[in-house]
């Protein structure tokens, strides 16, 4: 594990300290979990953007949501 020092805005640091005390979890664990989730979201976004660019470049036709729902009997 790598040690990392960060400067947090006062309000964020207070929220972290309060939640850590309320949940019994360490601030370091909470920061690591939040960062892992955030980085995962950014990685997913990068993949989605790449796939979207590939789709646009392919010239393939998109299927409207209404058509998909009708096709699979998912209409309200």
PDB file with SEQRES, HELIX, SHEET and CRYST1 records, atoms N, CA, C and O in Angstrom:
SEQRES   1 A   76  UNK UNK UNK UNK UNK UNK UNK UNK UNK UNK UNK UNK UNK          
SEQRES   2 A   76  UNK UNK UNK UNK UNK UNK UNK UNK UNK UNK UNK UNK UNK          
SEQRES   3 A   76  UNK UNK UNK UNK UNK UNK UNK UNK UNK UNK UNK UNK UNK          
SEQRES   4 A   76  UNK UNK UNK UNK UNK UNK UNK UNK UNK UNK UNK UNK UNK          
SEQRES   5 A   76  UNK UNK UNK UNK UNK UNK UNK UNK UNK UNK UNK UNK UNK          
SEQRES   6 A   76  UNK UNK UNK UNK UNK UNK UNK UNK UNK UNK UNK                  
HELIX    1 AA1 UNK A   10  UNK A   23  1                                  14    
HELIX    2 AA2 UNK A   27  UNK A   58  1                                  32    
HELIX    3 AA3 UNK A   65  UNK A   71  1                                   7    
CRYST1    1.000    1.000    1.000  90.00  90.00  90.00 P 1           1          
ATOM      1  N   UNK A   1       0.847  -1.176   0.000  1.00  0.00           N  
ATOM      2  CA  UNK A   1       0.000   0.000   0.000  1.00  0.00           C  
ATOM      3  C   UNK A   1       0.891   1.237   0.000  1.00  0.00           C  
ATOM      4  O   UNK A   1       1.941   1.266   0.641  1.00  0.00           O  
ATOM      5  N   UNK A   2       0.452   2.246  -0.726  1.00  0.00           N  
ATOM      6  CA  UNK A   2       1.197   3.491  -0.825  1.00  0.00           C  
ATOM      7  C   UNK A   2       0.563   4.544   0.067  1.00  0.00           C  
ATOM      8  O   UNK A   2      -0.660   4.680   0.097  1.00  0.00           O  
ATOM      9  N   UNK A   3       1.375   5.280   0.783  1.00  0.00           N  
ATOM     10  CA  UNK A   3       0.869   6.397   1.579  1.00  0.00           C  
ATOM     11  C   UNK A   3       0.753   7.606   0.679  1.00  0.00           C  
ATOM     12  O   UNK A   3       1.600   7.843  -0.182  1.00  0.00           O  
ATOM     13  N   UNK A   4      -0.313   8.373   0.888  1.00  0.00           N  
ATOM     14  CA  UNK A   4      -0.585   9.542   0.077  1.00  0.00           C  
ATOM     15  C   UNK A   4      -1.089  10.635   0.999  1.00  0.00           C  
ATOM     16  O   UNK A   4      -1.900  10.383   1.891  1.00  0.00           O  
ATOM     17  N   UNK A   5      -0.619  11.818   0.785  1.00  0.00           N  
ATOM     18  CA  UNK A   5      -1.081  12.951   1.581  1.00  0.00           C  
ATOM     19  C   UNK A   5      -1.881  13.871   0.671  1.00  0.00           C  
ATOM     20  O   UNK A   5      -1.425  14.230  -0.415  1.00  0.00           O  
ATOM     21  N   UNK A   6      -3.084  14.256   1.118  1.00  0.00           N  
ATOM     22  CA  UNK A   6      -3.909  15.161   0.322  1.00  0.00           C  
ATOM     23  C   UNK A   6      -4.413  16.300   1.201  1.00  0.00           C  
ATOM     24  O   UNK A   6      -4.585  16.142   2.410  1.00  0.00           O  
ATOM     25  N   UNK A   7      -4.641  17.427   0.582  1.00  0.00           N  
ATOM     26  CA  UNK A   7      -5.246  18.567   1.262  1.00  0.00           C  
ATOM     27  C   UNK A   7      -6.707  18.628   0.837  1.00  0.00           C  
ATOM     28  O   UNK A   7      -7.015  18.701  -0.353  1.00  0.00           O  
ATOM     29  N   UNK A   8      -7.598  18.597   1.816  1.00  0.00           N  
ATOM     30  CA  UNK A   8      -9.023  18.652   1.540  1.00  0.00           C  
ATOM     31  C   UNK A   8      -9.586  19.992   1.987  1.00  0.00           C  
ATOM     32  O   UNK A   8      -9.117  20.575   2.965  1.00  0.00           O  
ATOM     33  N   UNK A   9     -10.586  20.474   1.273  1.00  0.00           N  
ATOM     34  CA  UNK A   9     -11.288  21.661   1.778  1.00  0.00           C  
ATOM     35  C   UNK A   9     -11.860  21.350   3.160  1.00  0.00           C  
ATOM     36  O   UNK A   9     -12.236  20.209   3.432  1.00  0.00           O  
ATOM     37  N   UNK A  10     -11.926  22.340   4.022  1.00  0.00           N  
ATOM     38  CA  UNK A  10     -12.353  22.149   5.407  1.00  0.00           C  
ATOM     39  C   UNK A  10     -13.699  21.433   5.501  1.00  0.00           C  
ATOM     40  O   UNK A  10     -13.850  20.502   6.292  1.00  0.00           O  
ATOM     41  N   UNK A  11     -14.672  21.856   4.704  1.00  0.00           N  
ATOM     42  CA  UNK A  11     -16.006  21.254   4.772  1.00  0.00           C  
ATOM     43  C   UNK A  11     -15.958  19.762   4.430  1.00  0.00           C  
ATOM     44  O   UNK A  11     -16.609  18.950   5.087  1.00  0.00           O  
ATOM     45  N   UNK A  12     -15.198  19.410   3.415  1.00  0.00           N  
ATOM     46  CA  UNK A  12     -15.093  18.008   3.006  1.00  0.00           C  
ATOM     47  C   UNK A  12     -14.386  17.180   4.088  1.00  0.00           C  
ATOM     48  O   UNK A  12     -14.784  16.053   4.384  1.00  0.00           O  
ATOM     49  N   UNK A  13     -13.346  17.754   4.663  1.00  0.00           N  
ATOM     50  CA  UNK A  13     -12.626  17.056   5.735  1.00  0.00           C  
ATOM     51  C   UNK A  13     -13.538  16.819   6.930  1.00  0.00           C  
ATOM     52  O   UNK A  13     -13.490  15.750   7.540  1.00  0.00           O  
ATOM     53  N   UNK A  14     -14.365  17.798   7.271  1.00  0.00           N  
ATOM     54  CA  UNK A  14     -15.292  17.653   8.396  1.00  0.00           C  
ATOM     55  C   UNK A  14     -16.336  16.581   8.100  1.00  0.00           C  
ATOM     56  O   UNK A  14     -16.664  15.775   8.971  1.00  0.00           O  
ATOM     57  N   UNK A  15     -16.851  16.569   6.891  1.00  0.00           N  
ATOM     58  CA  UNK A  15     -17.829  15.544   6.516  1.00  0.00           C  
ATOM     59  C   UNK A  15     -17.210  14.157   6.606  1.00  0.00           C  
ATOM     60  O   UNK A  15     -17.841  13.221   7.096  1.00  0.00           O  
ATOM     61  N   UNK A  16     -15.978  14.026   6.133  1.00  0.00           N  
ATOM     62  CA  UNK A  16     -15.279  12.749   6.180  1.00  0.00           C  
ATOM     63  C   UNK A  16     -15.076  12.296   7.623  1.00  0.00           C  
ATOM     64  O   UNK A  16     -15.335  11.140   7.956  1.00  0.00           O  
ATOM     65  N   UNK A  17     -14.621  13.194   8.464  1.00  0.00           N  
ATOM     66  CA  UNK A  17     -14.381  12.871   9.876  1.00  0.00           C  
ATOM     67  C   UNK A  17     -15.680  12.447  10.566  1.00  0.00           C  
ATOM     68  O   UNK A  17     -15.702  11.467  11.311  1.00  0.00           O  
ATOM     69  N   UNK A  18     -16.759  13.189  10.314  1.00  0.00           N  
ATOM     70  CA  UNK A  18     -18.056  12.869  10.923  1.00  0.00           C  
ATOM     71  C   UNK A  18     -18.544  11.505  10.468  1.00  0.00           C  
ATOM     72  O   UNK A  18     -18.955  10.690  11.294  1.00  0.00           O  
ATOM     73  N   UNK A  19     -18.507  11.244   9.175  1.00  0.00           N  
ATOM     74  CA  UNK A  19     -18.993   9.969   8.657  1.00  0.00           C  
ATOM     75  C   UNK A  19     -18.127   8.811   9.122  1.00  0.00           C  
ATOM     76  O   UNK A  19     -18.630   7.720   9.390  1.00  0.00           O  
ATOM     77  N   UNK A  20     -16.839   9.045   9.218  1.00  0.00           N  
ATOM     78  CA  UNK A  20     -15.930   8.017   9.716  1.00  0.00           C  
ATOM     79  C   UNK A  20     -16.295   7.639  11.154  1.00  0.00           C  
ATOM     80  O   UNK A  20     -16.342   6.458  11.500  1.00  0.00           O  
ATOM     81  N   UNK A  21     -16.547   8.636  11.974  1.00  0.00           N  
ATOM     82  CA  UNK A  21     -16.917   8.382  13.369  1.00  0.00           C  
ATOM     83  C   UNK A  21     -18.264   7.671  13.465  1.00  0.00           C  
ATOM     84  O   UNK A  21     -18.440   6.771  14.286  1.00  0.00           O  
ATOM     85  N   UNK A  22     -19.212   8.077  12.621  1.00  0.00           N  
ATOM     86  CA  UNK A  22     -20.549   7.481  12.655  1.00  0.00           C  
ATOM     87  C   UNK A  22     -20.563   6.026  12.185  1.00  0.00           C  
ATOM     88  O   UNK A  22     -21.346   5.215  12.680  1.00  0.00           O  
ATOM     89  N   UNK A  23     -19.691   5.703  11.228  1.00  0.00           N  
ATOM     90  CA  UNK A  23     -19.697   4.352  10.654  1.00  0.00           C  
ATOM     91  C   UNK A  23     -18.657   3.430  11.259  1.00  0.00           C  
ATOM     92  O   UNK A  23     -18.722   2.213  11.083  1.00  0.00           O  
ATOM     93  N   UNK A  24     -17.701   4.002  11.970  1.00  0.00           N  
ATOM     94  CA  UNK A  24     -16.634   3.189  12.549  1.00  0.00           C  
ATOM     95  C   UNK A  24     -15.602   2.760  11.515  1.00  0.00           C  
ATOM     96  O   UNK A  24     -14.784   1.881  11.785  1.00  0.00           O  
ATOM     97  N   UNK A  25     -15.631   3.358  10.362  1.00  0.00           N  
ATOM     98  CA  UNK A  25     -14.655   3.040   9.313  1.00  0.00           C  
ATOM     99  C   UNK A  25     -13.574   4.104   9.313  1.00  0.00           C  
ATOM    100  O   UNK A  25     -13.823   5.260   9.657  1.00  0.00           O  
ATOM    101  N   UNK A  26     -12.387   3.710   8.930  1.00  0.00           N  
ATOM    102  CA  UNK A  26     -11.294   4.680   8.915  1.00  0.00           C  
ATOM    103  C   UNK A  26     -11.469   5.647   7.744  1.00  0.00           C  
ATOM    104  O   UNK A  26     -12.045   5.300   6.713  1.00  0.00           O  
ATOM    105  N   UNK A  27     -10.968   6.846   7.924  1.00  0.00           N  
ATOM    106  CA  UNK A  27     -11.014   7.835   6.856  1.00  0.00           C  
ATOM    107  C   UNK A  27     -10.253   7.330   5.631  1.00  0.00           C  
ATOM    108  O   UNK A  27     -10.686   7.540   4.498  1.00  0.00           O  
ATOM    109  N   UNK A  28      -9.122   6.664   5.857  1.00  0.00           N  
ATOM    110  CA  UNK A  28      -8.319   6.150   4.744  1.00  0.00           C  
ATOM    111  C   UNK A  28      -9.096   5.119   3.936  1.00  0.00           C  
ATOM    112  O   UNK A  28      -9.050   5.127   2.706  1.00  0.00           O  
ATOM    113  N   UNK A  29      -9.814   4.225   4.629  1.00  0.00           N  
ATOM    114  CA  UNK A  29     -10.620   3.225   3.919  1.00  0.00           C  
ATOM    115  C   UNK A  29     -11.730   3.880   3.119  1.00  0.00           C  
ATOM    116  O   UNK A  29     -12.003   3.485   1.985  1.00  0.00           O  
ATOM    117  N   UNK A  30     -12.367   4.875   3.704  1.00  0.00           N  
ATOM    118  CA  UNK A  30     -13.446   5.555   3.007  1.00  0.00           C  
ATOM    119  C   UNK A  30     -12.934   6.300   1.779  1.00  0.00           C  
ATOM    120  O   UNK A  30     -13.581   6.286   0.731  1.00  0.00           O  
ATOM    121  N   UNK A  31     -11.788   6.944   1.897  1.00  0.00           N  
ATOM    122  CA  UNK A  31     -11.197   7.659   0.761  1.00  0.00           C  
ATOM    123  C   UNK A  31     -10.804   6.671  -0.330  1.00  0.00           C  
ATOM    124  O   UNK A  31     -11.055   6.919  -1.509  1.00  0.00           O  
ATOM    125  N   UNK A  32     -10.192   5.558   0.051  1.00  0.00           N  
ATOM    126  CA  UNK A  32      -9.780   4.551  -0.936  1.00  0.00           C  
ATOM    127  C   UNK A  32     -10.988   3.995  -1.680  1.00  0.00           C  
ATOM    128  O   UNK A  32     -10.938   3.829  -2.898  1.00  0.00           O  
ATOM    129  N   UNK A  33     -12.070   3.705  -0.965  1.00  0.00           N  
ATOM    130  CA  UNK A  33     -13.274   3.170  -1.601  1.00  0.00           C  
ATOM    131  C   UNK A  33     -13.892   4.196  -2.552  1.00  0.00           C  
ATOM    132  O   UNK A  33     -14.283   3.859  -3.669  1.00  0.00           O  
ATOM    133  N   UNK A  34     -13.977   5.437  -2.105  1.00  0.00           N  
ATOM    134  CA  UNK A  34     -14.559   6.492  -2.947  1.00  0.00           C  
ATOM    135  C   UNK A  34     -13.712   6.719  -4.195  1.00  0.00           C  
ATOM    136  O   UNK A  34     -14.249   6.898  -5.288  1.00  0.00           O  
ATOM    137  N   UNK A  35     -12.403   6.711  -4.036  1.00  0.00           N  
ATOM    138  CA  UNK A  35     -11.515   6.919  -5.173  1.00  0.00           C  
ATOM    139  C   UNK A  35     -11.598   5.759  -6.155  1.00  0.00           C  
ATOM    140  O   UNK A  35     -11.602   5.974  -7.367  1.00  0.00           O  
ATOM    141  N   UNK A  36     -11.664   4.537  -5.647  1.00  0.00           N  
ATOM    142  CA  UNK A  36     -11.777   3.368  -6.517  1.00  0.00           C  
ATOM    143  C   UNK A  36     -13.072   3.433  -7.332  1.00  0.00           C  
ATOM    144  O   UNK A  36     -13.072   3.133  -8.526  1.00  0.00           O  
ATOM    145  N   UNK A  37     -14.167   3.822  -6.688  1.00  0.00           N  
ATOM    146  CA  UNK A  37     -15.444   3.937  -7.399  1.00  0.00           C  
ATOM    147  C   UNK A  37     -15.381   5.041  -8.451  1.00  0.00           C  
ATOM    148  O   UNK A  37     -15.848   4.860  -9.575  1.00  0.00           O  
ATOM    149  N   UNK A  38     -14.807   6.175  -8.088  1.00  0.00           N  
ATOM    150  CA  UNK A  38     -14.692   7.304  -9.015  1.00  0.00           C  
ATOM    151  C   UNK A  38     -13.817   6.939 -10.220  1.00  0.00           C  
ATOM    152  O   UNK A  38     -14.170   7.240 -11.360  1.00  0.00           O  
ATOM    153  N   UNK A  39     -12.691   6.298  -9.966  1.00  0.00           N  
ATOM    154  CA  UNK A  39     -11.814   5.902 -11.068  1.00  0.00           C  
ATOM    155  C   UNK A  39     -12.496   4.869 -11.960  1.00  0.00           C  
ATOM    156  O   UNK A  39     -12.333   4.899 -13.179  1.00  0.00           O  
ATOM    157  N   UNK A  40     -13.253   3.965 -11.365  1.00  0.00           N  
ATOM    158  CA  UNK A  40     -14.011   2.995 -12.157  1.00  0.00           C  
ATOM    159  C   UNK A  40     -15.015   3.687 -13.071  1.00  0.00           C  
ATOM    160  O   UNK A  40     -15.179   3.308 -14.230  1.00  0.00           O  
ATOM    161  N   UNK A  41     -15.687   4.708 -12.534  1.00  0.00           N  
ATOM    162  CA  UNK A  41     -16.641   5.469 -13.348  1.00  0.00           C  
ATOM    163  C   UNK A  41     -15.930   6.165 -14.508  1.00  0.00           C  
ATOM    164  O   UNK A  41     -16.435   6.171 -15.630  1.00  0.00           O  
ATOM    165  N   UNK A  42     -14.771   6.746 -14.243  1.00  0.00           N  
ATOM    166  CA  UNK A  42     -14.015   7.421 -15.309  1.00  0.00           C  
ATOM    167  C   UNK A  42     -13.553   6.429 -16.371  1.00  0.00           C  
ATOM    168  O   UNK A  42     -13.577   6.733 -17.564  1.00  0.00           O  
ATOM    169  N   UNK A  43     -13.134   5.246 -15.935  1.00  0.00           N  
ATOM    170  CA  UNK A  43     -12.724   4.215 -16.896  1.00  0.00           C  
ATOM    171  C   UNK A  43     -13.911   3.768 -17.740  1.00  0.00           C  
ATOM    172  O   UNK A  43     -13.778   3.592 -18.951  1.00  0.00           O  
ATOM    173  N   UNK A  44     -15.072   3.582 -17.110  1.00  0.00           N  
ATOM    174  CA  UNK A  44     -16.282   3.207 -17.850  1.00  0.00           C  
ATOM    175  C   UNK A  44     -16.656   4.286 -18.862  1.00  0.00           C  
ATOM    176  O   UNK A  44     -17.048   3.977 -19.987  1.00  0.00           O  
ATOM    177  N   UNK A  45     -16.534   5.542 -18.465  1.00  0.00           N  
ATOM    178  CA  UNK A  45     -16.843   6.647 -19.367  1.00  0.00           C  
ATOM    179  C   UNK A  45     -15.904   6.659 -20.569  1.00  0.00           C  
ATOM    180  O   UNK A  45     -16.342   6.881 -21.697  1.00  0.00           O  
ATOM    181  N   UNK A  46     -14.616   6.421 -20.333  1.00  0.00           N  
ATOM    182  CA  UNK A  46     -13.643   6.390 -21.435  1.00  0.00           C  
ATOM    183  C   UNK A  46     -13.978   5.261 -22.414  1.00  0.00           C  
ATOM    184  O   UNK A  46     -13.883   5.442 -23.628  1.00  0.00           O  
ATOM    185  N   UNK A  47     -14.369   4.097 -21.885  1.00  0.00           N  
ATOM    186  CA  UNK A  47     -14.751   2.974 -22.743  1.00  0.00           C  
ATOM    187  C   UNK A  47     -16.007   3.330 -23.538  1.00  0.00           C  
ATOM    188  O   UNK A  47     -16.079   3.066 -24.738  1.00  0.00           O  
ATOM    189  N   UNK A  48     -16.989   3.924 -22.877  1.00  0.00           N  
ATOM    190  CA  UNK A  48     -18.236   4.294 -23.560  1.00  0.00           C  
ATOM    191  C   UNK A  48     -17.965   5.294 -24.673  1.00  0.00           C  
ATOM    192  O   UNK A  48     -18.523   5.172 -25.763  1.00  0.00           O  
ATOM    193  N   UNK A  49     -17.123   6.271 -24.412  1.00  0.00           N  
ATOM    194  CA  UNK A  49     -16.798   7.258 -25.453  1.00  0.00           C  
ATOM    195  C   UNK A  49     -16.107   6.608 -26.633  1.00  0.00           C  
ATOM    196  O   UNK A  49     -16.394   6.940 -27.784  1.00  0.00           O  
ATOM    197  N   UNK A  50     -15.192   5.677 -26.357  1.00  0.00           N  
ATOM    198  CA  UNK A  50     -14.489   4.978 -27.422  1.00  0.00           C  
ATOM    199  C   UNK A  50     -15.453   4.142 -28.249  1.00  0.00           C  
ATOM    200  O   UNK A  50     -15.404   4.171 -29.478  1.00  0.00           O  
ATOM    201  N   UNK A  51     -16.326   3.399 -27.584  1.00  0.00           N  
ATOM    202  CA  UNK A  51     -17.304   2.563 -28.291  1.00  0.00           C  
ATOM    203  C   UNK A  51     -18.262   3.424 -29.103  1.00  0.00           C  
ATOM    204  O   UNK A  51     -18.653   3.043 -30.206  1.00  0.00           O  
ATOM    205  N   UNK A  52     -18.642   4.575 -28.570  1.00  0.00           N  
ATOM    206  CA  UNK A  52     -19.533   5.477 -29.296  1.00  0.00           C  
ATOM    207  C   UNK A  52     -18.846   5.998 -30.553  1.00  0.00           C  
ATOM    208  O   UNK A  52     -19.454   6.049 -31.622  1.00  0.00           O  
ATOM    209  N   UNK A  53     -17.591   6.380 -30.425  1.00  0.00           N  
ATOM    210  CA  UNK A  53     -16.835   6.850 -31.588  1.00  0.00           C  
ATOM    211  C   UNK A  53     -16.720   5.744 -32.630  1.00  0.00           C  
ATOM    212  O   UNK A  53     -16.853   6.005 -33.826  1.00  0.00           O  
ATOM    213  N   UNK A  54     -16.476   4.520 -32.192  1.00  0.00           N  
ATOM    214  CA  UNK A  54     -16.390   3.387 -33.122  1.00  0.00           C  
ATOM    215  C   UNK A  54     -17.723   3.155 -33.820  1.00  0.00           C  
ATOM    216  O   UNK A  54     -17.760   2.875 -35.018  1.00  0.00           O  
ATOM    217  N   UNK A  55     -18.829   3.273 -33.062  1.00  0.00           N  
ATOM    218  CA  UNK A  55     -20.152   3.099 -33.648  1.00  0.00           C  
ATOM    219  C   UNK A  55     -20.403   4.166 -34.702  1.00  0.00           C  
ATOM    220  O   UNK A  55     -20.861   3.857 -35.802  1.00  0.00           O  
ATOM    221  N   UNK A  56     -20.106   5.431 -34.372  1.00  0.00           N  
ATOM    222  CA  UNK A  56     -20.324   6.510 -35.330  1.00  0.00           C  
ATOM    223  C   UNK A  56     -19.490   6.305 -36.594  1.00  0.00           C  
ATOM    224  O   UNK A  56     -19.964   6.550 -37.703  1.00  0.00           O  
ATOM    225  N   UNK A  57     -18.264   5.861 -36.424  1.00  0.00           N  
ATOM    226  CA  UNK A  57     -17.375   5.640 -37.571  1.00  0.00           C  
ATOM    227  C   UNK A  57     -17.829   4.469 -38.427  1.00  0.00           C  
ATOM    228  O   UNK A  57     -17.514   4.417 -39.616  1.00  0.00           O  
ATOM    229  N   UNK A  58     -18.564   3.528 -37.846  1.00  0.00           N  
ATOM    230  CA  UNK A  58     -18.990   2.338 -38.582  1.00  0.00           C  
ATOM    231  C   UNK A  58     -20.089   2.636 -39.591  1.00  0.00           C  
ATOM    232  O   UNK A  58     -20.269   1.892 -40.556  1.00  0.00           O  
ATOM    233  N   UNK A  59     -20.819   3.717 -39.373  1.00  0.00           N  
ATOM    234  CA  UNK A  59     -21.927   4.048 -40.249  1.00  0.00           C  
ATOM    235  C   UNK A  59     -23.165   3.210 -39.989  1.00  0.00           C  
ATOM    236  O   UNK A  59     -24.162   3.325 -40.702  1.00  0.00           O  
ATOM    237  N   UNK A  60     -23.102   2.370 -38.970  1.00  0.00           N  
ATOM    238  CA  UNK A  60     -24.233   1.515 -38.616  1.00  0.00           C  
ATOM    239  C   UNK A  60     -25.417   2.368 -38.162  1.00  0.00           C  
ATOM    240  O   UNK A  60     -25.239   3.437 -37.579  1.00  0.00           O  
ATOM    241  N   UNK A  61     -26.609   1.887 -38.434  1.00  0.00           N  
ATOM    242  CA  UNK A  61     -27.823   2.606 -38.078  1.00  0.00           C  
ATOM    243  C   UNK A  61     -28.234   2.285 -36.642  1.00  0.00           C  
ATOM    244  O   UNK A  61     -28.231   1.124 -36.235  1.00  0.00           O  
ATOM    245  N   UNK A  62     -28.584   3.309 -35.888  1.00  0.00           N  
ATOM    246  CA  UNK A  62     -29.065   3.116 -34.516  1.00  0.00           C  
ATOM    247  C   UNK A  62     -30.529   2.705 -34.540  1.00  0.00           C  
ATOM    248  O   UNK A  62     -31.267   3.084 -35.450  1.00  0.00           O  
ATOM    249  N   UNK A  63     -30.948   1.944 -33.562  1.00  0.00           N  
ATOM    250  CA  UNK A  63     -32.341   1.530 -33.441  1.00  0.00           C  
ATOM    251  C   UNK A  63     -32.974   2.360 -32.327  1.00  0.00           C  
ATOM    252  O   UNK A  63     -32.498   2.326 -31.192  1.00  0.00           O  
ATOM    253  N   UNK A  64     -34.027   3.096 -32.629  1.00  0.00           N  
ATOM    254  CA  UNK A  64     -34.677   3.919 -31.600  1.00  0.00           C  
ATOM    255  C   UNK A  64     -35.187   3.053 -30.438  1.00  0.00           C  
ATOM    256  O   UNK A  64     -35.606   1.914 -30.642  1.00  0.00           O  
ATOM    257  N   UNK A  65     -35.147   3.600 -29.237  1.00  0.00           N  
ATOM    258  CA  UNK A  65     -35.595   2.882 -28.050  1.00  0.00           C  
ATOM    259  C   UNK A  65     -37.031   2.388 -28.202  1.00  0.00           C  
ATOM    260  O   UNK A  65     -37.352   1.266 -27.811  1.00  0.00           O  
ATOM    261  N   UNK A  66     -37.886   3.224 -28.768  1.00  0.00           N  
ATOM    262  CA  UNK A  66     -39.288   2.838 -28.941  1.00  0.00           C  
ATOM    263  C   UNK A  66     -39.395   1.571 -29.785  1.00  0.00           C  
ATOM    264  O   UNK A  66     -40.214   0.701 -29.491  1.00  0.00           O  
ATOM    265  N   UNK A  67     -38.583   1.460 -30.819  1.00  0.00           N  
ATOM    266  CA  UNK A  67     -38.606   0.275 -31.676  1.00  0.00           C  
ATOM    267  C   UNK A  67     -38.129  -0.963 -30.923  1.00  0.00           C  
ATOM    268  O   UNK A  67     -38.709  -2.038 -31.072  1.00  0.00           O  
ATOM    269  N   UNK A  68     -37.089  -0.824 -30.125  1.00  0.00           N  
ATOM    270  CA  UNK A  68     -36.578  -1.943 -29.332  1.00  0.00           C  
ATOM    271  C   UNK A  68     -37.647  -2.403 -28.339  1.00  0.00           C  
ATOM    272  O   UNK A  68     -37.892  -3.600 -28.188  1.00  0.00           O  
ATOM    273  N   UNK A  69     -38.278  -1.443 -27.669  1.00  0.00           N  
ATOM    274  CA  UNK A  69     -39.307  -1.792 -26.694  1.00  0.00           C  
ATOM    275  C   UNK A  69     -40.479  -2.504 -27.371  1.00  0.00           C  
ATOM    276  O   UNK A  69     -41.001  -3.485 -26.840  1.00  0.00           O  
ATOM    277  N   UNK A  70     -40.892  -2.014 -28.540  1.00  0.00           N  
ATOM    278  CA  UNK A  70     -41.987  -2.631 -29.282  1.00  0.00           C  
ATOM    279  C   UNK A  70     -41.593  -4.037 -29.723  1.00  0.00           C  
ATOM    280  O   UNK A  70     -42.382  -4.975 -29.611  1.00  0.00           O  
ATOM    281  N   UNK A  71     -40.371  -4.175 -30.223  1.00  0.00           N  
ATOM    282  CA  UNK A  71     -39.877  -5.455 -30.731  1.00  0.00           C  
ATOM    283  C   UNK A  71     -39.863  -6.535 -29.649  1.00  0.00           C  
ATOM    284  O   UNK A  71     -40.132  -7.704 -29.926  1.00  0.00           O  
ATOM    285  N   UNK A  72     -39.547  -6.138 -28.421  1.00  0.00           N  
ATOM    286  CA  UNK A  72     -39.429  -7.114 -27.337  1.00  0.00           C  
ATOM    287  C   UNK A  72     -40.601  -7.071 -26.348  1.00  0.00           C  
ATOM    288  O   UNK A  72     -40.518  -7.611 -25.245  1.00  0.00           O  
ATOM    289  N   UNK A  73     -41.684  -6.423 -26.762  1.00  0.00           N  
ATOM    290  CA  UNK A  73     -42.895  -6.400 -25.930  1.00  0.00           C  
ATOM    291  C   UNK A  73     -42.735  -5.680 -24.622  1.00  0.00           C  
ATOM    292  O   UNK A  73     -43.322  -6.086 -23.620  1.00  0.00           O  
ATOM    293  N   UNK A  74     -41.951  -4.615 -24.603  1.00  0.00           N  
ATOM    294  CA  UNK A  74     -41.690  -3.883 -23.357  1.00  0.00           C  
ATOM    295  C   UNK A  74     -42.454  -2.566 -23.286  1.00  0.00           C  
ATOM    296  O   UNK A  74     -42.135  -1.697 -22.474  1.00  0.00           O  
ATOM    297  N   UNK A  75     -43.453  -2.425 -24.132  1.00  0.00           N  
ATOM    298  CA  UNK A  75     -44.234  -1.180 -24.118  1.00  0.00           C  
ATOM    299  C   UNK A  75     -45.097  -1.127 -22.877  1.00  0.00           C  
ATOM    300  O   UNK A  75     -45.495  -2.156 -22.331  1.00  0.00           O  
ATOM    301  N   UNK A  76     -45.381   0.094 -22.439  1.00  0.00           N  
ATOM    302  CA  UNK A  76     -46.254   0.286 -21.264  1.00  0.00           C  
ATOM    303  C   UNK A  76     -47.671  -0.072 -21.602  1.00  0.00           C  
ATOM    304  O   UNK A  76     -48.552   0.023 -20.747  1.00  0.00           O  
TER     305      UNK A  76                                                      
END                                                                             
